[in-house]
Amino acid sequence: MRSESAFMRWLHATDVPGSAQGTDWTLIGSEADSDVGIGSTTPVVDEAQHLVRYASSTNIGHSDLRKKANGRWPMRYSQDSGQTWVSLRYGAAPLRATFNSLYWESRW
């Protein structure tokens, strides 16, 4: 995703569309993604409350983000739009992190 893409312009818009009850955004990316930069996959914007970034040492590439369901992976996450980051040595796999963000959205 290019930083000047239509999607990124939409994401950075001041009024990102959401559902009637509100939208709890979680963005997941990897520093090892050679297709899309970490700043594009998990940009620090007010609309995205939760950010997950896998370390480059994981070698989780672009397509791996939608395939890795098991294991423990070094990652950082933010629950406040990138203002504060927490590092985990043994974080959840990308698909598990996706599941957690959907299932536990009210407890993030």
N, CA, C and O of each residue as an XYZ file, in Angstrom:
432
protein
N       0.833     -1.158      0.000
C       0.000      0.000      0.000
C       0.892      1.239      0.000
O       1.755      1.397      0.863
N       0.682      2.073     -0.931
C       1.458      3.310     -0.997
C       0.841      4.356     -0.075
O      -0.379      4.412      0.085
N       1.679      5.174      0.523
C       1.179      6.179      1.458
C       0.240      7.175      0.782
O      -0.589      7.796      1.448
N       0.363      7.329     -0.532
C      -0.508      8.261     -1.247
C      -1.714      7.566     -1.888
O      -2.443      8.187     -2.662
N      -1.929      6.291     -1.574
C      -3.039      5.542     -2.159
C      -4.384      6.092     -1.693
O      -4.462      6.785     -0.678
N      -5.429      5.782     -2.433
C      -6.779      6.232     -2.081
C      -7.185      5.695     -0.706
O      -7.813      6.405      0.079
N      -6.826      4.447     -0.418
C      -7.180      3.876      0.881
C      -6.498      4.633      2.014
O      -7.129      4.922      3.030
N      -5.221      4.954      1.851
C      -4.500      5.666      2.898
C      -5.059      7.083      3.073
O      -5.136      7.586      4.194
N      -5.446      7.720      1.974
C      -6.066      9.042      2.091
C      -7.379      8.924      2.859
O      -7.692      9.769      3.697
N      -8.135      7.887      2.574
C      -9.393      7.652      3.285
C      -9.132      7.372      4.764
O      -9.828      7.900      5.631
N      -8.127      6.541      5.050
C      -7.817      6.190      6.428
C      -7.379      7.414      7.225
O      -7.697      7.529      8.409
N      -6.662      8.316      6.595
C      -6.176      9.511      7.267
C      -7.209     10.641      7.287
O      -6.956     11.704      7.854
N      -8.364     10.414      6.674
C      -9.404     11.445      6.662
C      -9.832     11.766      8.090
O      -9.712     10.933      8.988
N     -10.321     12.956      8.282
C     -10.708     13.367      9.635
C     -11.949     12.642     10.129
O     -12.152     12.525     11.337
N     -12.780     12.154      9.219
C     -14.006     11.482      9.628
C     -14.093     10.125      8.937
O     -14.825      9.963      7.961
N     -13.343      9.151      9.448
C     -13.345      7.807      8.868
C     -14.691      7.156      9.146
O     -15.142      7.132     10.291
N     -15.340      6.625      8.103
C     -16.654      6.002      8.306
C     -16.584      4.823      9.264
O     -15.580      4.114      9.330
N     -17.637      4.632      9.984
C     -17.743      3.508     10.904
C     -19.189      3.074     10.999
O     -20.053      3.610     10.306
N     -19.445      2.131     11.832
C     -20.809      1.648     12.007
C     -21.578      2.586     12.937
O     -20.996      3.471     13.563
N     -22.875      2.382     13.017
C     -23.720      3.238     13.851
C     -23.310      3.178     15.323
O     -23.394      4.181     16.031
N     -22.866      2.000     15.787
C     -22.466      1.862     17.185
C     -20.990      2.187     17.402
O     -20.487      2.070     18.520
N     -20.294      2.592     16.343
C     -18.872      2.917     16.448
C     -18.011      1.789     15.905
O     -18.430      0.632     15.892
N     -16.831      2.120     15.467
C     -15.915      1.128     14.917
C     -14.631      1.133     15.729
O     -14.015      2.181     15.924
N     -14.233     -0.028     16.197
C     -13.018     -0.198     16.980
C     -11.958     -0.754     16.034
O     -11.948     -1.950     15.743
N     -11.066      0.111     15.554
C     -10.086     -0.271     14.552
C      -8.880     -0.959     15.181
O      -8.335     -0.482     16.176
N      -8.460     -2.093     14.590
C      -7.206     -2.767     14.923
C      -6.456     -3.000     13.624
O      -6.983     -3.639     12.714
N      -5.241     -2.496     13.524
C      -4.406     -2.677     12.339
C      -3.213     -3.549     12.705
O      -2.586     -3.354     13.746
N      -2.904     -4.516     11.838
C      -1.841     -5.485     12.106
C      -0.850     -5.466     10.953
O      -1.248     -5.534      9.790
N       0.443     -5.373     11.270
C       1.478     -5.353     10.253
C       2.748     -6.008     10.753
O       2.852     -6.392     11.918
N       3.715     -6.128      9.852
C       4.986     -6.752     10.192
C       6.139     -5.917      9.662
O       6.105     -5.439      8.529
N       7.158     -5.748     10.493
C       8.359     -5.041     10.062
C       9.138     -5.852      9.027
O      10.027     -5.313      8.369
N       8.817     -7.142      8.873
C       9.478     -7.994      7.883
C       8.728     -8.006      6.549
O       9.132     -8.709      5.623
N       7.656     -7.244      6.443
C       6.869     -7.168      5.208
C       7.628     -6.315      4.200
O       7.753     -5.103      4.377
N       8.135     -6.944      3.142
C       8.896     -6.199      2.135
C       7.986     -5.593      1.070
O       8.454     -4.820      0.233
N       6.688     -5.931      1.084
C       5.739     -5.382      0.110
C       5.127     -4.072      0.579
O       4.964     -3.135     -0.202
N       4.788     -4.016      1.863
C       4.125     -2.829      2.421
C       4.862     -2.409      3.689
O       5.024     -3.214      4.607
N       5.293     -1.197      3.745
C       6.036     -0.696      4.895
C       5.201     -0.643      6.165
O       3.980     -0.494      6.118
N       5.873     -0.766      7.291
C       5.191     -0.797      8.582
C       4.421      0.494      8.841
O       3.388      0.464      9.510
N       4.891      1.605      8.337
C       4.181      2.864      8.504
C       2.878      2.929      7.734
O       1.989      3.709      8.074
N       2.760      2.108      6.693
C       1.514      2.048      5.924
C       0.551      1.018      6.482
O      -0.660      1.235      6.470
N       1.074     -0.108      6.975
C       0.171     -1.150      7.484
C      -0.390     -0.794      8.848
O      -1.539     -1.116      9.150
N       0.400     -0.138      9.666
C      -0.065      0.248     11.003
C       0.268      1.711     11.259
O       1.070      2.028     12.137
N      -0.357      2.609     10.483
C      -0.066      4.030     10.678
C      -0.593      4.513     12.022
O      -1.602      4.018     12.525
N       0.091      5.465     12.580
C      -0.340      6.052     13.843
C      -1.336      7.165     13.502
O      -0.946      8.295     13.212
N      -2.626      6.824     13.543
C      -3.710      7.769     13.280
C      -4.746      7.630     14.386
O      -4.899      6.556     14.968
N      -5.438      8.688     14.667
C      -6.413      8.669     15.754
C      -7.525      7.649     15.562
O      -8.064      7.134     16.541
N      -7.874      7.353     14.324
C      -8.984      6.454     14.059
C      -8.655      4.993     14.366
O      -9.565      4.197     14.598
N      -7.384      4.631     14.372
C      -6.982      3.251     14.650
C      -6.523      3.158     16.099
O      -5.387      3.506     16.422
N      -7.405      2.690     16.963
C      -7.087      2.639     18.385
C      -6.027      1.600     18.707
O      -5.193      1.830     19.583
N      -6.038      0.456     18.019
C      -5.166     -0.663     18.351
C      -4.238     -0.979     17.178
O      -4.681     -1.155     16.042
N      -2.952     -1.044     17.480
C      -1.942     -1.344     16.466
C      -1.116     -2.533     16.935
O      -0.741     -2.620     18.104
N      -0.834     -3.452     16.007
C       0.004     -4.613     16.295
C       1.105     -4.645     15.237
O       0.830     -4.620     14.038
N       2.355     -4.699     15.699
C       3.500     -4.747     14.786
C       4.395     -5.917     15.171
O       4.911     -5.986     16.286
N       4.568     -6.842     14.218
C       5.463     -7.980     14.436
C       6.890     -7.569     14.101
O       7.122     -6.838     13.138
N       7.840     -8.039     14.895
C       9.252     -7.687     14.738
C       9.816     -8.228     13.429
O       9.337     -9.234     12.905
N      10.821     -7.564     12.915
C      11.450     -8.016     11.669
C      12.076     -9.396     11.826
O      12.184    -10.139     10.851
N      12.489     -9.746     13.039
C      13.106    -11.056     13.288
C      12.132    -12.214     13.078
O      12.563    -13.362     12.976
N      10.836    -11.938     13.010
C       9.842    -13.001     12.812
C       9.840    -13.529     11.385
O       9.406    -14.652     11.128
N      10.331    -12.705     10.457
C      10.261    -13.028      9.026
C       8.829    -13.261      8.555
O       8.604    -13.995      7.593
N       7.867    -12.642      9.225
C       6.471    -12.718      8.781
C       6.306    -11.717      7.649
O       6.285    -10.506      7.867
N       6.189    -12.247      6.434
C       6.034    -11.410      5.257
C       4.588    -11.019      5.022
O       3.706    -11.352      5.813
N       4.357    -10.319      3.942
C       3.043     -9.782      3.619
C       1.950    -10.859      3.608
O       0.928    -10.710      4.278
N       2.158    -11.920      2.864
C       1.146    -12.980      2.765
C       1.063    -13.822      4.028
O       0.031    -14.440      4.291
N       2.135    -13.856      4.814
C       2.135    -14.653      6.045
C       1.176    -14.102      7.093
O       0.700    -14.850      7.947
N       0.885    -12.799      7.040
C      -0.006    -12.199      8.033
C      -1.380    -12.859      8.037
O      -2.038    -12.916      9.075
N      -1.812    -13.354      6.890
C      -3.131    -13.994      6.806
C      -3.062    -15.516      6.917
O      -4.081    -16.195      6.787
N      -1.856    -16.055      7.158
C      -1.679    -17.504      7.223
C      -1.209    -18.017      8.576
O      -1.537    -19.142      8.954
N      -0.453    -17.219      9.309
C       0.145    -17.674     10.578
C      -0.899    -17.681     11.691
O      -1.343    -16.628     12.150
N      -1.282    -18.884     12.116
C      -2.317    -19.017     13.143
C      -1.763    -19.508     14.475
O      -2.414    -19.354     15.508
N      -0.582    -20.093     14.462
C      -0.032    -20.708     15.671
C       1.343    -20.164     15.997
O       1.978    -19.488     15.188
N       1.779    -20.472     17.188
C       3.112    -20.085     17.618
C       3.093    -18.794     18.411
O       2.057    -18.148     18.568
N       4.264    -18.439     18.903
C       4.465    -17.215     19.677
C       5.471    -16.359     18.933
O       6.512    -16.853     18.502
N       5.171    -15.096     18.783
C       5.960    -14.224     17.935
C       6.298    -12.916     18.645
O       5.442    -12.348     19.324
N       7.542    -12.424     18.501
C       7.884    -11.123     19.072
C       7.064    -10.023     18.384
O       6.997     -9.955     17.156
N       6.453     -9.180     19.189
C       5.602     -8.137     18.642
C       5.521     -6.959     19.603
O       5.907     -7.053     20.768
N       5.015     -5.859     19.088
C       4.682     -4.690     19.911
C       3.229     -4.351     19.628
O       2.749     -4.533     18.510
N       2.540     -3.863     20.630
C       1.173     -3.427     20.398
C       0.893     -2.133     21.143
O       1.529     -1.810     22.146
N      -0.080     -1.408     20.618
C      -0.503     -0.152     21.223
C      -2.020     -0.165     21.330
O      -2.713     -0.597     20.409
N      -2.522      0.306     22.443
C      -3.964      0.395     22.638
C      -4.440      1.844     22.650
O      -5.595      2.119     22.974
N      -3.560      2.759     22.302
C      -3.920      4.174     22.339
C      -3.396      4.919     21.109
O      -2.761      5.968     21.223
N      -3.673      4.361     19.948
C      -3.318      4.986     18.672
C      -1.822      5.247     18.520
O      -1.427      6.227     17.888
N      -0.990      4.383     19.092
C       0.454      4.476     18.910
C       1.174      5.406     19.866
O       2.360      5.681     19.680
N       0.485      5.893     20.882
C       1.147      6.781     21.839
C       2.005      5.995     22.828
O       3.072      6.463     23.227
N       1.552      4.808     23.227
C       2.284      3.955     24.155
C       2.403      2.569     23.540
O       1.414      2.024     23.048
N       3.603      1.990     23.561
C       3.835      0.677     22.976
C       4.250     -0.309     24.062
O       4.994      0.036     24.980
N       3.755     -1.551     23.943
C       4.122     -2.640     24.841
C       4.799     -3.705     23.979
O       4.261     -4.095     22.942
N       5.967     -4.174     24.398
C       6.690     -5.223     23.667
C       6.441     -6.573     24.318
O       6.464     -6.706     25.542
N       6.204     -7.569     23.478
C       6.018     -8.938     23.950
C       7.008     -9.843     23.247
O       7.145     -9.787     22.025
N       7.695    -10.674     24.005
C       8.589    -11.672     23.413
C       7.798    -12.808     22.791
O       8.203    -13.385     21.781
N       6.671    -13.120     23.399
C       5.860    -14.258     22.962
C       4.426    -13.817     22.705
O       3.506    -14.208     23.424
N       4.246    -13.000     21.676
C       2.921    -12.519     21.315
C       2.162    -13.540     20.480
O       2.733    -14.517     19.997
N       0.887    -13.301     20.321
C       0.015    -14.190     19.550
C       0.349    -14.128     18.063
O       0.840    -13.115     17.566
N       0.075    -15.223     17.365
C       0.241    -15.273     15.910
C      -0.734    -14.280     15.266
O      -1.747    -13.934     15.874
N      -0.443    -13.822     14.050
C      -1.299    -12.816     13.409
C      -2.786    -13.181     13.335
O      -3.638    -12.334     13.604
N      -3.103    -14.409     12.982
C      -4.520    -14.775     12.922
C      -5.150    -14.819     14.303
O      -6.328    -14.493     14.450
N      -4.394    -15.214     15.313
C      -4.898    -15.210     16.685
C      -5.094    -13.771     17.157
O      -6.073    -13.471     17.840
N      -4.171    -12.883     16.799
C      -4.321    -11.469     17.155
C      -5.571    -10.883     16.493
O      -6.280    -10.078     17.098
N      -5.833    -11.288     15.261
C      -7.042    -10.843     14.566
C      -8.283    -11.350     15.294
O      -9.216    -10.589     15.549
N      -8.288    -12.637     15.626
C      -9.405    -13.217     16.380
C      -9.603    -12.470     17.701
O     -10.722    -12.098     18.052
N      -8.511    -12.256     18.421
C      -8.600    -11.568     19.713
C      -9.194    -10.169     19.556
O     -10.011     -9.745     20.373
N      -8.788     -9.457     18.512
C      -9.291     -8.089     18.329
C     -10.783     -8.080     18.025
O     -11.489     -7.144     18.399
N     -11.261     -9.115     17.352
C     -12.695     -9.201     17.055
C     -13.491     -9.693     18.263
O     -14.537     -9.136     18.596
N     -12.995    -10.727     18.905
C     -13.723    -11.343     20.011
C     -13.698    -10.495     21.276
O     -14.700    -10.383     21.982
N     -12.544     -9.901     21.551
C     -12.362     -9.161     22.804
C     -12.419     -7.651     22.596
O     -11.886     -6.912     23.424
N     -13.031     -7.170     21.542
C     -12.995     -5.740     21.251
C     -13.412     -4.868     22.428
O     -12.886     -3.767     22.590
N     -14.330     -5.330     23.237
C     -14.787     -4.518     24.359
C     -13.804     -4.534     25.534
O     -13.934     -3.734     26.460
N     -12.820     -5.443     25.501
C     -11.864     -5.545     26.620
C     -10.444     -5.171     26.229
O      -9.522     -5.336     27.028
N     -10.254     -4.677     25.031
C      -8.925     -4.269     24.581
C      -8.397     -3.290     25.552
O      -7.281     -2.796     25.386
